Amino acid sequence: MSTKFNYSKLKGRIIEKYGSQKAFVNDIPLGEVSLVQKMKGRVAFKNDEIVYMAEKLNIAKSEIPDYFFCTEN
């Protein structure tokens, strides 16, 4: 059984920093469809994507688990 992650905090941070998901993907090397697939858990985030997105969203390295590895209850 695979782990399901909750990306609601990540979604909130994207809106807080960029105003929309579309504006965010325009600033990163990832398409909107790819981002949606990853945030729905259909495709896993790659380590380098996590680090890059955290930098763009001003997420401290110590906070990365809160945004990218929060499991659903």
N, CA, C and O atoms as a GROMACS GRO file, in nm:
protein
  292
    1MET      N    1   0.084  -0.117   0.000
    1MET     CA    2   0.000   0.000   0.000
    1MET      C    3   0.090   0.125   0.000
    1MET      O    4   0.185   0.133   0.078
    2SER      N    5   0.058   0.220  -0.087
    2SER     CA    6   0.140   0.341  -0.093
    2SER      C    7   0.085   0.447   0.003
    2SER      O    8  -0.035   0.451   0.032
    3THR      N    9   0.173   0.531   0.049
    3THR     CA   10   0.135   0.638   0.142
    3THR      C   11   0.068   0.751   0.066
    3THR      O   12   0.114   0.790  -0.042
    4LYS      N   13  -0.039   0.803   0.121
    4LYS     CA   14  -0.109   0.918   0.062
    4LYS      C   15  -0.064   1.043   0.136
    4LYS      O   16  -0.066   1.049   0.259
    5PHE      N   17  -0.024   1.142   0.059
    5PHE     CA   18   0.022   1.268   0.119
    5PHE      C   19  -0.084   1.376   0.102
    5PHE      O   20  -0.158   1.378   0.003
    6ASN      N   21  -0.089   1.465   0.198
    6ASN     CA   22  -0.182   1.577   0.196
    6ASN      C   23  -0.102   1.703   0.160
    6ASN      O   24  -0.013   1.744   0.236
    7TYR      N   25  -0.133   1.763   0.046
    7TYR     CA   26  -0.059   1.880  -0.001
    7TYR      C   27  -0.136   2.010   0.020
    7TYR      O   28  -0.107   2.109  -0.047
    8SER      N   29  -0.233   2.011   0.112
    8SER     CA   30  -0.313   2.133   0.132
    8SER      C   31  -0.226   2.249   0.182
    8SER      O   32  -0.250   2.363   0.144
    9LYS      N   33  -0.129   2.222   0.265
    9LYS     CA   34  -0.041   2.329   0.313
    9LYS      C   35   0.044   2.382   0.198
    9LYS      O   36   0.067   2.503   0.189
   10LEU      N   37   0.090   2.295   0.111
   10LEU     CA   38   0.167   2.336  -0.007
   10LEU      C   39   0.080   2.421  -0.099
   10LEU      O   40   0.124   2.525  -0.147
   11LYS      N   41  -0.043   2.379  -0.123
   11LYS     CA   42  -0.135   2.456  -0.207
   11LYS      C   43  -0.157   2.595  -0.149
   11LYS      O   44  -0.158   2.694  -0.222
   12GLY      N   45  -0.174   2.602  -0.019
   12GLY     CA   46  -0.193   2.731   0.048
   12GLY      C   47  -0.072   2.822   0.032
   12GLY      O   48  -0.087   2.943   0.011
   13ARG      N   49   0.046   2.765   0.042
   13ARG     CA   50   0.169   2.844   0.029
   13ARG      C   51   0.184   2.896  -0.114
   13ARG      O   52   0.227   3.010  -0.134
   14ILE      N   53   0.148   2.815  -0.212
   14ILE     CA   54   0.154   2.857  -0.352
   14ILE      C   55   0.062   2.978  -0.373
   14ILE      O   56   0.101   3.076  -0.436
   15ILE      N   57  -0.059   2.970  -0.321
   15ILE     CA   58  -0.154   3.080  -0.336
   15ILE      C   59  -0.104   3.204  -0.261
   15ILE      O   60  -0.113   3.315  -0.312
   16GLU      N   61  -0.051   3.184  -0.142
   16GLU     CA   62   0.001   3.294  -0.061
   16GLU      C   63   0.114   3.368  -0.134
   16GLU      O   64   0.118   3.491  -0.134
   17LYS      N   65   0.205   3.294  -0.196
   17LYS     CA   66   0.323   3.354  -0.258
   17LYS      C   67   0.300   3.398  -0.403
   17LYS      O   68   0.360   3.496  -0.448
   18TYR      N   69   0.214   3.327  -0.476
   18TYR     CA   70   0.199   3.352  -0.619
   18TYR      C   71   0.059   3.397  -0.661
   18TYR      O   72   0.040   3.446  -0.772
   19GLY      N   73  -0.038   3.381  -0.575
   19GLY     CA   74  -0.175   3.420  -0.608
   19GLY      C   75  -0.254   3.312  -0.679
   19GLY      O   76  -0.376   3.305  -0.666
   20SER      N   77  -0.184   3.225  -0.754
   20SER     CA   78  -0.250   3.114  -0.823
   20SER      C   79  -0.149   3.006  -0.857
   20SER      O   80  -0.028   3.031  -0.863
   21GLN      N   81  -0.200   2.887  -0.879
   21GLN     CA   82  -0.115   2.775  -0.919
   21GLN      C   83  -0.055   2.802  -1.057
   21GLN      O   84   0.060   2.767  -1.084
   22LYS      N   85  -0.135   2.864  -1.145
   22LYS     CA   86  -0.089   2.894  -1.280
   22LYS      C   87   0.031   2.989  -1.278
   22LYS      O   88   0.128   2.970  -1.351
   23ALA      N   89   0.025   3.092  -1.194
   23ALA     CA   90   0.136   3.185  -1.182
   23ALA      C   91   0.261   3.114  -1.130
   23ALA      O   92   0.372   3.144  -1.172
   24PHE      N   93   0.242   3.019  -1.038
   24PHE     CA   94   0.354   2.944  -0.983
   24PHE      C   95   0.422   2.859  -1.090
   24PHE      O   96   0.545   2.860  -1.102
   25VAL      N   97   0.343   2.786  -1.168
   25VAL     CA   98   0.406   2.699  -1.269
   25VAL      C   99   0.472   2.780  -1.380
   25VAL      O  100   0.561   2.730  -1.448
   26ASN      N  101   0.431   2.904  -1.397
   26ASN     CA  102   0.498   2.991  -1.494
   26ASN      C  103   0.638   3.030  -1.446
   26ASN      O  104   0.720   3.076  -1.525
   27ASP      N  105   0.665   3.011  -1.317
   27ASP     CA  106   0.793   3.048  -1.258
   27ASP      C  107   0.884   2.928  -1.229
   27ASP      O  108   0.996   2.945  -1.180
   28ILE      N  109   0.836   2.808  -1.257
   28ILE     CA  110   0.915   2.687  -1.232
   28ILE      C  111   0.918   2.601  -1.358
   28ILE      O  112   0.831   2.614  -1.445
   29PRO      N  113   1.017   2.513  -1.370
   29PRO     CA  114   1.025   2.426  -1.488
   29PRO      C  115   0.938   2.300  -1.477
   29PRO      O  116   0.986   2.188  -1.488
   30LEU      N  117   0.807   2.323  -1.453
   30LEU     CA  118   0.714   2.213  -1.438
   30LEU      C  119   0.579   2.263  -1.490
   30LEU      O  120   0.536   2.373  -1.455
   31GLY      N  121   0.513   2.184  -1.572
   31GLY     CA  122   0.384   2.224  -1.626
   31GLY      C  123   0.273   2.212  -1.524
   31GLY      O  124   0.286   2.141  -1.424
   32GLU      N  125   0.163   2.281  -1.550
   32GLU     CA  126   0.051   2.279  -1.457
   32GLU      C  127  -0.008   2.139  -1.443
   32GLU      O  128  -0.043   2.097  -1.333
   33VAL      N  129  -0.020   2.066  -1.554
   33VAL     CA  130  -0.074   1.930  -1.548
   33VAL      C  131   0.016   1.842  -1.463
   33VAL      O  132  -0.033   1.762  -1.382
   34SER      N  133   0.146   1.855  -1.479
   34SER     CA  134   0.241   1.776  -1.399
   34SER      C  135   0.227   1.808  -1.251
   34SER      O  136   0.228   1.718  -1.167
   35LEU      N  137   0.216   1.937  -1.219
   35LEU     CA  138   0.202   1.977  -1.079
   35LEU      C  139   0.073   1.920  -1.020
   35LEU      O  140   0.073   1.869  -0.908
   36VAL      N  141  -0.035   1.929  -1.093
   36VAL     CA  142  -0.163   1.875  -1.046
   36VAL      C  143  -0.152   1.724  -1.023
   36VAL      O  144  -0.200   1.674  -0.922
   37GLN      N  145  -0.090   1.654  -1.116
   37GLN     CA  146  -0.073   1.508  -1.101
   37GLN      C  147   0.006   1.475  -0.975
   37GLN      O  148  -0.025   1.379  -0.905
   38LYS      N  149   0.107   1.554  -0.948
   38LYS     CA  150   0.191   1.530  -0.830
   38LYS      C  151   0.114   1.561  -0.702
   38LYS      O  152   0.123   1.487  -0.604
   39MET      N  153   0.039   1.671  -0.703
   39MET     CA  154  -0.034   1.709  -0.582
   39MET      C  155  -0.156   1.621  -0.557
   39MET      O  156  -0.210   1.619  -0.446
   40LYS      N  157  -0.200   1.548  -0.658
   40LYS     CA  158  -0.308   1.451  -0.639
   40LYS      C  159  -0.252   1.314  -0.602
   40LYS      O  160  -0.329   1.220  -0.578
   41GLY      N  161  -0.120   1.301  -0.598
   41GLY     CA  162  -0.058   1.176  -0.559
   41GLY      C  163  -0.048   1.074  -0.669
   41GLY      O  164  -0.015   0.958  -0.643
   42ARG      N  165  -0.076   1.113  -0.791
   42ARG     CA  166  -0.068   1.019  -0.904
   42ARG      C  167   0.075   0.998  -0.950
   42ARG      O  168   0.110   0.893  -1.003
   43VAL      N  169   0.158   1.101  -0.930
   43VAL     CA  170   0.300   1.096  -0.966
   43VAL      C  171   0.377   1.153  -0.847
   43VAL      O  172   0.335   1.252  -0.788
   44ALA      N  173   0.488   1.092  -0.813
   44ALA     CA  174   0.567   1.138  -0.699
   44ALA      C  175   0.653   1.259  -0.736
   44ALA      O  176   0.701   1.270  -0.849
   45PHE      N  177   0.671   1.348  -0.640
   45PHE     CA  178   0.766   1.458  -0.657
   45PHE      C  179   0.907   1.401  -0.656
   45PHE      O  180   0.936   1.309  -0.580
   46LYS      N  181   0.994   1.454  -0.740
   46LYS     CA  182   1.135   1.418  -0.738
   46LYS      C  183   1.205   1.504  -0.634
   46LYS      O  184   1.160   1.615  -0.605
   47ASN      N  185   1.313   1.454  -0.579
   47ASN     CA  186   1.385   1.527  -0.475
   47ASN      C  187   1.428   1.666  -0.520
   47ASN      O  188   1.412   1.763  -0.446
   48ASP      N  189   1.481   1.675  -0.642
   48ASP     CA  190   1.527   1.806  -0.689
   48ASP      C  191   1.409   1.902  -0.710
   48ASP      O  192   1.426   2.023  -0.694
   49GLU      N  193   1.291   1.851  -0.746
   49GLU     CA  194   1.173   1.936  -0.759
   49GLU      C  195   1.132   1.991  -0.623
   49GLU      O  196   1.096   2.108  -0.612
   50ILE      N  197   1.136   1.907  -0.522
   50ILE     CA  198   1.100   1.950  -0.387
   50ILE      C  199   1.192   2.061  -0.340
   50ILE      O  200   1.146   2.164  -0.290
   51VAL      N  201   1.321   2.043  -0.357
   51VAL     CA  202   1.418   2.144  -0.314
   51VAL      C  203   1.398   2.274  -0.391
   51VAL      O  204   1.398   2.382  -0.331
   52TYR      N  205   1.380   2.266  -0.522
   52TYR     CA  206   1.361   2.384  -0.605
   52TYR      C  207   1.233   2.458  -0.567
   52TYR      O  208   1.233   2.581  -0.552
   53MET      N  209   1.123   2.384  -0.552
   53MET     CA  210   0.996   2.446  -0.517
   53MET      C  211   1.002   2.508  -0.378
   53MET      O  212   0.947   2.616  -0.356
   54ALA      N  213   1.068   2.443  -0.286
   54ALA     CA  214   1.082   2.498  -0.150
   54ALA      C  215   1.157   2.631  -0.154
   54ALA      O  216   1.120   2.726  -0.085
   55GLU      N  217   1.261   2.638  -0.236
   55GLU     CA  218   1.336   2.763  -0.249
   55GLU      C  219   1.247   2.872  -0.307
   55GLU      O  220   1.246   2.984  -0.256
   56LYS      N  221   1.172   2.842  -0.413
   56LYS     CA  222   1.083   2.939  -0.476
   56LYS      C  223   0.974   2.987  -0.381
   56LYS      O  224   0.931   3.103  -0.388
   57LEU      N  225   0.929   2.899  -0.292
   57LEU     CA  226   0.820   2.931  -0.200
   57LEU      C  227   0.870   2.978  -0.064
   57LEU      O  228   0.790   2.996   0.029
   58ASN      N  229   1.000   2.998  -0.051
   58ASN     CA  230   1.061   3.042   0.075
   58ASN      C  231   1.026   2.948   0.191
   58ASN      O  232   0.994   2.992   0.302
   59ILE      N  233   1.032   2.819   0.164
   59ILE     CA  234   1.010   2.718   0.266
   59ILE      C  235   1.146   2.673   0.317
   59ILE      O  236   1.230   2.628   0.239
   60ALA      N  237   1.169   2.686   0.446
   60ALA     CA  238   1.296   2.645   0.506
   60ALA      C  239   1.314   2.494   0.491
   60ALA      O  240   1.216   2.419   0.491
   61LYS      N  241   1.437   2.451   0.478
   61LYS     CA  242   1.464   2.307   0.464
   61LYS      C  243   1.403   2.227   0.578
   61LYS      O  244   1.354   2.116   0.558
   62SER      N  245   1.406   2.284   0.698
   62SER     CA  246   1.350   2.214   0.813
   62SER      C  247   1.197   2.201   0.805
   62SER      O  248   1.139   2.118   0.874
   63GLU      N  249   1.132   2.283   0.722
   63GLU     CA  250   0.987   2.280   0.708
   63GLU      C  251   0.939   2.195   0.588
   63GLU      O  252   0.819   2.174   0.572
   64ILE      N  253   1.031   2.148   0.506
   64ILE     CA  254   0.994   2.070   0.387
   64ILE      C  255   0.901   1.953   0.422
   64ILE      O  256   0.804   1.931   0.350
   65PRO      N  257   0.927   1.877   0.528
   65PRO     CA  258   0.835   1.766   0.560
   65PRO      C  259   0.691   1.812   0.583
   65PRO      O  260   0.597   1.739   0.550
   66ASP      N  261   0.672   1.930   0.639
   66ASP     CA  262   0.537   1.982   0.665
   66ASP      C  263   0.460   2.008   0.537
   66ASP      O  264   0.337   1.998   0.536
   67TYR      N  265   0.529   2.040   0.429
   67TYR     CA  266   0.466   2.073   0.302
   67TYR      C  267   0.459   1.956   0.204
   67TYR      O  268   0.364   1.944   0.127
   68PHE      N  269   0.560   1.870   0.206
   68PHE     CA  270   0.570   1.766   0.105
   68PHE      C  271   0.551   1.624   0.157
   68PHE      O  272   0.534   1.531   0.077
   69PHE      N  273   0.554   1.603   0.288
   69PHE     CA  274   0.545   1.468   0.341
   69PHE      C  275   0.443   1.453   0.452
   69PHE      O  276   0.454   1.364   0.536
   70CYS      N  277   0.342   1.541   0.452
   70CYS     CA  278   0.235   1.534   0.551
   70CYS      C  279   0.138   1.424   0.505
   70CYS      O  280   0.078   1.435   0.398
   71THR      N  281   0.123   1.320   0.584
   71THR     CA  282   0.038   1.209   0.543
   71THR      C  283  -0.108   1.237   0.577
   71THR      O  284  -0.138   1.309   0.672
   72GLU      N  285  -0.196   1.178   0.497
   72GLU     CA  286  -0.339   1.192   0.523
   72GLU      C  287  -0.377   1.100   0.637
   72GLU      O  288  -0.324   0.989   0.651
   73ASN      N  289  -0.470   1.146   0.717
   73ASN     CA  290  -0.515   1.066   0.832
   73ASN      C  291  -0.626   0.974   0.794
   73ASN      O  292  -0.676   0.899   0.879
   0.00000   0.00000   0.00000
